Amino acid sequence: MTTRRAAGKTSISVVAQLSDFSNQLELKDHRPLVMMVEDDPAVAEMYKMGLEFAGFEVVAHEDGSAFFAALENQIPDVVILDFHLKGLLTGIDIAENLRLDERFGQLPVFFLSNDYSNLNGQVDRAFAAGVLAWLAKSRTNPSQLAARITQALSYSTAEERG
């Protein structure tokens, strides 16, 4: 019984946190667009639902090719990448390619991956490409991700104002 009560409080707490983020974002002119590259549809859907509840617009892509094709039509406010993806590109390849295009030079990019050992220097390579954080999926729920995104967007907005 104690476990259920604790789990229920956690669920209520997560919902309350997501609702708070949603209220903060409603003060802006638009819902910030998050583009996620995640090859596991169940994981993508879980984060998509949580972030949408928090007030974000979310578009998920299964691979780098689909992501870069979408960038031709729409520029996101934030990008979330997995490390291992289907196709030829890794998440790090995507991050590095983003930084080569001046339109995306300041775009906040996060990694959300269960690969969080250094991976033979790949984590260092990601940070060298300007990634803000490497978050573990197993330790980061949608409300925590929403908090990190909100913080990054708040910082970006403050920098733009001078």
C-alpha positions as MATLAB code, in Angstrom:
seq = 'MTTRRAAGKTSISVVAQLSDFSNQLELKDHRPLVMMVEDDPAVAEMYKMGLEFAGFEVVAHEDGSAFFAALENQIPDVVILDFHLKGLLTGIDIAENLRLDERFGQLPVFFLSNDYSNLNGQVDRAFAAGVLAWLAKSRTNPSQLAARITQALSYSTAEERG';
ca = [
       0.000    0.000    0.000;
       2.831    2.427    0.787;
       4.411    1.786   -2.619;
       1.178    2.594   -4.416;
       0.716    5.752   -2.430;
       4.297    6.817   -3.151;
       3.880    6.002   -6.839;
       0.620    7.953   -6.921;
       2.274   10.982   -5.342;
       5.076   10.751   -7.882;
       2.579   10.644  -10.743;
       0.699   13.625   -9.338;
       3.987   15.462   -8.865;
       5.031   14.805  -12.482;
       1.621   15.959  -13.764;
       1.854   19.104  -11.614;
       5.346   19.842  -12.928;
       4.235   19.373  -16.539;
       1.252   21.640  -15.916;
       3.566   24.328  -14.473;
       5.747   24.193  -17.615;
       2.646   24.429  -19.776;
       1.516   27.537  -17.888;
       4.949   29.151  -18.312;
       4.974   28.439  -22.040;
       1.450   29.799  -22.600;
       2.818   33.244  -21.836;
       4.844   33.118  -25.053;
       3.562   33.948  -28.537;
       3.828   30.345  -29.740;
       4.342   26.823  -28.498;
       8.062   26.078  -28.834;
       8.789   23.422  -31.442;
      10.867   20.451  -30.299;
      12.225   18.126  -32.981;
      13.214   14.748  -31.641;
      15.230   12.089  -33.447;
      14.452    8.762  -31.756;
      14.251    5.395  -33.498;
      12.173    3.657  -30.813;
       8.531    4.630  -31.505;
       7.371    3.831  -27.947;
      10.056    6.008  -26.372;
       9.399    8.808  -28.865;
       5.663    8.693  -28.120;
       6.179    8.767  -24.345;
       8.358   11.885  -24.482;
       6.178   13.459  -27.183;
       3.052   13.113  -25.039;
       4.771   14.464  -21.925;
       6.316   17.423  -23.713;
       3.059   18.266  -25.482;
       1.278   18.208  -22.127;
       3.947   20.616  -20.882;
       3.098   23.030  -23.699;
       5.563   22.141  -26.446;
       4.828   21.215  -30.027;
       6.777   18.017  -30.744;
       7.700   16.357  -34.024;
       9.524   13.015  -33.827;
      11.687   11.536  -36.587;
      13.120    8.007  -36.728;
      16.389    8.894  -38.428;
      18.662   11.692  -39.509;
      17.457   11.707  -43.119;
      13.858   12.374  -42.091;
      15.043   15.020  -39.620;
      17.123   16.934  -42.170;
      14.297   16.733  -44.727;
      11.929   18.276  -42.148;
      14.423   21.089  -41.437;
      13.887   22.316  -44.991;
      10.312   23.265  -44.037;
      10.468   24.043  -40.337;
      13.149   25.249  -37.919;
      12.737   23.957  -34.362;
      13.370   25.833  -31.150;
      15.095   22.771  -29.619;
      16.476   19.455  -30.873;
      16.554   16.200  -28.866;
      18.784   13.427  -30.228;
      19.374    9.775  -29.447;
      22.897    8.457  -29.992;
      22.165    5.167  -31.788;
      19.766    5.603  -34.682;
      18.574    3.706  -37.723;
      20.277    4.725  -40.919;
      23.741    6.026  -41.610;
      23.876    8.923  -39.149;
      24.377    8.813  -35.400;
      22.990   11.529  -33.175;
      26.468   13.040  -32.982;
      26.683   13.183  -36.778;
      23.388   15.096  -36.752;
      24.619   17.528  -34.080;
      27.853   18.184  -35.977;
      25.990   18.745  -39.243;
      23.608   21.171  -37.530;
      26.535   23.291  -36.378;
      27.877   23.533  -39.939;
      24.764   25.477  -40.975;
      24.661   29.049  -39.630;
      20.852   28.872  -39.284;
      21.286   26.271  -36.550;
      24.487   27.444  -34.888;
      22.782   28.553  -31.665;
      20.010   25.958  -31.648;
      19.779   24.206  -28.243;
      20.559   20.497  -28.678;
      20.177   17.787  -26.048;
      21.046   14.105  -26.122;
      18.574   11.692  -24.588;
      20.178    8.268  -24.656;
      20.784    5.253  -22.487;
      24.341    5.205  -23.791;
      26.092    7.439  -21.321;
      29.535    6.024  -20.885;
      32.124    7.923  -22.907;
      31.688    5.592  -25.922;
      35.299    5.956  -27.049;
      35.199    9.731  -26.977;
      31.756   10.111  -28.558;
      30.297   11.991  -25.580;
      33.223   14.446  -25.754;
      32.593   14.764  -29.497;
      28.936   15.624  -28.786;
      29.854   18.354  -26.320;
      32.432   19.711  -28.784;
      29.506   20.027  -31.240;
      27.718   22.270  -28.737;
      25.313   19.810  -27.128;
      23.929   21.282  -23.887;
      23.417   18.020  -21.974;
      23.615   14.255  -22.339;
      20.607   12.917  -20.424;
      19.959    9.266  -19.619;
      16.530    8.079  -20.784;
      16.313    5.734  -17.826;
      16.795    8.660  -15.420;
      14.977   11.470  -17.236;
      11.189   11.572  -17.279;
       9.254   13.938  -19.581;
       8.792   16.592  -16.871;
      12.546   16.668  -16.194;
      13.208   16.995  -19.921;
      10.600   19.775  -20.133;
      12.401   21.591  -17.306;
      15.737   21.394  -19.117;
      14.183   22.600  -22.370;
      12.362   25.459  -20.630;
      15.607   26.490  -18.941;
      17.516   26.444  -22.242;
      14.817   28.459  -24.005;
      14.685   30.980  -21.154;
      18.446   31.404  -21.368;
      18.292   31.803  -25.179;
      15.537   34.404  -24.893;
      17.455   36.352  -22.233;
      20.580   36.368  -24.443;
      18.564   37.674  -27.421;
      17.241   40.568  -25.310;
      20.785   41.587  -24.515;
];
